[in-house]
Amino acid sequence: MASIIISSVIQVALFTLIPFIWWLITARKKMSFFSWIGLKKIEDAKDKKTALWTAVTAVLFLAVSVLILTSLKGVEMATSEFAGLGAKAIPSILIYAAFQTALAEEIVFRGFLLKRISNKFGFAAGNTIQAVIFGLMHGIMFFSAVDPLKATLITAFTGAIGWAMGFINEKKAGGSLIPSWTIHTCANIFSGLCAAFMLFA
């Protein structure tokens, strides 16, 4: 588990570096880095509605994850390191899911790209661009492992979830990353547990 903790710290630091430098140059005197990137509390008035949107999107993400995992039987994935380890992998899966992948990626995609592009070109452009890049980053690796149609669908589904998470953050949660971080973490925990208990082997 120590290696997972170390790699998580390194990944979060690396993914935060460019946003942090950007904030230092452009916004340091205006607001704190955490507020600027979206690591902030959701406004009380929006809590219940945001929770509902988050829950629904999390369920959809898990459904998409089932479809993806079913279509990728036998294909090496990021969670393959937990394959067959069972319950003893759970602590590592939780750290991996919440920090190494979800937090690091949310900082880059919904915290940095979405907010900065939206600030310049509007929300529609910002959310679409970050979602497309998010989908490509998660799907392009599968074009050499499965048929092009499956790989394209994985890319499209993942991008659509990325778009939905951006929408919830910005339009339902006042720019907070908490909803998308929660959704992303849940999906990654699910994938990790599926690998650990060989549910789609």
C-alpha positions as MATLAB code, in Angstrom:
seq = 'MASIIISSVIQVALFTLIPFIWWLITARKKMSFFSWIGLKKIEDAKDKKTALWTAVTAVLFLAVSVLILTSLKGVEMATSEFAGLGAKAIPSILIYAAFQTALAEEIVFRGFLLKRISNKFGFAAGNTIQAVIFGLMHGIMFFSAVDPLKATLITAFTGAIGWAMGFINEKKAGGSLIPSWTIHTCANIFSGLCAAFMLFA';
ca = [
       0.000    0.000    0.000;
       2.949    2.306    0.591;
       3.696    2.318   -3.134;
       0.100    3.332   -3.905;
       0.311    6.209   -1.412;
       3.616    7.408   -2.862;
       2.438    7.144   -6.472;
      -0.806    8.935   -5.554;
       1.060   11.840   -3.965;
       3.378   12.079   -6.971;
       0.514   11.939   -9.479;
      -1.579   14.572   -7.688;
       1.494   16.810   -7.426;
       2.336   16.413  -11.117;
      -1.248   17.000  -12.250;
      -1.481   20.067   -9.999;
       1.807   21.634  -11.097;
       0.695   23.440  -14.282;
      -2.617   24.660  -12.757;
      -0.712   25.911   -9.713;
       1.826   27.807  -11.827;
      -1.037   29.283  -13.889;
      -2.780   30.397  -10.691;
       0.442   31.935   -9.354;
       0.818   34.020  -12.500;
      -2.797   35.006  -13.123;
      -4.936   34.758   -9.990;
      -2.804   34.588   -6.851;
      -3.940   38.033   -5.657;
      -7.615   37.401   -6.430;
      -8.422   34.130   -4.608;
      -6.904   31.076   -2.970;
      -5.692   28.229   -5.164;
      -8.279   25.841   -3.723;
     -11.189   28.147   -4.568;
      -9.728   28.875   -7.998;
      -9.393   25.181   -8.879;
     -12.766   24.242   -7.356;
     -11.738   22.415   -4.179;
     -14.350   24.204   -2.124;
     -17.588   23.588   -0.273;
     -20.864   23.474   -2.187;
     -23.244   26.288   -1.277;
     -25.785   25.117    1.335;
     -28.777   26.102   -0.793;
     -27.600   23.789   -3.569;
     -26.664   20.768   -1.441;
     -29.785   18.602   -1.898;
     -30.211   19.176   -5.628;
     -26.500   18.710   -6.207;
     -26.571   15.453   -4.228;
     -29.379   14.151   -6.448;
     -27.557   15.084   -9.655;
     -24.383   13.509   -8.280;
     -26.143   10.270   -7.324;
     -27.892    9.904  -10.682;
     -24.695   10.560  -12.628;
     -22.749    8.145  -10.411;
     -25.280    5.400  -11.180;
     -25.018    6.146  -14.904;
     -21.219    6.078  -14.679;
     -21.356    2.697  -12.926;
     -23.703    1.376  -15.617;
     -21.279    2.544  -18.301;
     -18.443    0.951  -16.329;
     -20.252   -2.406  -16.394;
     -20.642   -2.181  -20.173;
     -16.993   -1.223  -20.597;
     -15.676   -3.935  -18.276;
     -17.855   -6.540  -19.993;
     -16.504   -5.580  -23.404;
     -12.885   -5.540  -22.192;
     -12.584   -9.034  -20.726;
      -8.959  -10.115  -20.866;
      -7.689   -6.642  -21.765;
      -5.025   -5.070  -19.535;
      -6.379   -2.003  -17.730;
      -5.254    0.428  -15.031;
      -6.979   -1.624  -12.321;
      -5.379   -4.890  -13.460;
      -2.778   -4.503  -10.689;
      -5.539   -5.460   -8.232;
      -6.648   -8.548  -10.189;
      -7.443  -11.511   -7.967;
      -6.232   -9.890   -4.733;
      -9.646   -9.909   -3.085;
     -10.414   -8.030    0.136;
      -6.777   -7.316    0.958;
      -6.663   -4.930   -2.019;
      -9.504   -2.722   -0.731;
      -7.352   -0.144    1.160;
      -5.112    0.293   -1.896;
      -8.137    0.513   -4.187;
      -9.655    3.299   -2.064;
      -6.456    5.367   -2.174;
      -5.957    4.685   -5.882;
      -9.577    5.526   -6.699;
      -9.935    8.709   -4.668;
      -6.519   10.281   -5.092;
      -4.232    8.745   -7.707;
      -6.874    8.856  -10.418;
     -10.017   10.786   -9.435;
      -8.520   13.784   -7.633;
      -5.597   14.155  -10.030;
      -7.830   13.979  -13.113;
     -10.546   16.225  -11.679;
      -7.985   18.925  -10.942;
      -6.791   18.839  -14.553;
     -10.053   18.353  -16.454;
     -12.868   19.962  -14.455;
     -10.700   22.164  -12.246;
      -8.255   23.576  -14.776;
      -9.218   22.967  -18.419;
     -12.956   23.491  -18.008;
     -12.666   26.620  -15.906;
      -9.911   28.277  -17.910;
     -11.433   27.561  -21.329;
     -14.888   28.588  -20.075;
     -13.442   31.826  -18.749;
     -12.166   32.639  -22.230;
     -14.707   31.076  -24.604;
     -17.788   30.274  -22.507;
     -19.074   27.224  -20.655;
     -20.294   25.284  -23.708;
     -16.859   25.367  -25.324;
     -15.007   24.687  -22.086;
     -17.146   21.745  -21.069;
     -17.147   20.186  -24.526;
     -13.382   20.476  -24.972;
     -12.521   19.021  -21.561;
     -15.024   16.186  -22.101;
     -13.586   15.302  -25.517;
     -10.034   15.232  -24.143;
     -11.203   13.240  -21.107;
     -12.913   10.691  -23.349;
      -9.911   10.378  -25.652;
      -7.502    9.948  -22.750;
      -9.535    7.041  -21.402;
     -10.529    5.466  -24.709;
      -7.674    5.861  -27.156;
      -5.568    3.159  -25.453;
      -8.202    0.568  -26.334;
      -8.107    1.085  -30.106;
      -5.237   -1.409  -30.329;
      -6.887   -3.896  -27.948;
     -10.495   -4.144  -29.169;
     -12.343   -3.471  -32.405;
     -12.637    0.201  -33.462;
     -16.400    0.366  -32.803;
     -16.024   -0.737  -29.174;
     -13.114    1.633  -28.630;
     -15.100    4.502  -30.161;
     -18.108    3.755  -27.938;
     -15.902    3.626  -24.832;
     -14.407    6.986  -25.784;
     -17.844    8.503  -26.445;
     -19.424    7.144  -23.249;
     -16.514    8.313  -21.103;
     -16.559   11.731  -22.756;
     -20.305   12.026  -22.134;
     -19.820   11.270  -18.441;
     -17.023   13.855  -18.367;
     -19.417   16.397  -19.869;
     -22.104   15.552  -17.294;
     -19.636   15.926  -14.427;
     -18.545   19.319  -15.731;
     -22.171   20.411  -16.023;
     -22.973   19.392  -12.449;
     -19.898   21.101  -11.037;
     -20.421   24.406  -12.785;
     -24.197   24.659  -13.073;
     -25.410   22.817   -9.973;
     -22.566   23.093   -7.448;
     -21.224   26.620   -7.864;
     -17.979   25.478   -9.458;
     -17.073   22.943   -6.765;
     -15.179   19.794   -7.791;
     -16.785   17.764   -5.011;
     -19.573   16.255   -7.187;
     -17.300   15.093  -10.004;
     -14.629   13.925   -7.559;
     -17.287   11.847   -5.764;
     -18.664   10.377   -9.000;
     -15.205    9.637  -10.368;
     -14.094    8.018   -7.106;
     -17.174    5.768   -6.978;
     -16.599    4.583  -10.540;
     -12.936    3.858   -9.876;
     -13.695    1.988   -6.643;
     -16.194   -0.135   -8.559;
     -13.661   -0.925  -11.292;
     -10.995   -1.735   -8.715;
     -13.297   -4.070   -6.779;
     -14.342   -5.800   -9.992;
     -10.672   -6.464  -10.716;
      -9.869   -7.563   -7.158;
     -12.746  -10.038   -7.038;
     -12.472  -11.030  -10.726;
     -16.114  -10.112  -11.383;
     -15.649   -9.624  -15.124;
     -12.692  -11.954  -15.682;
];
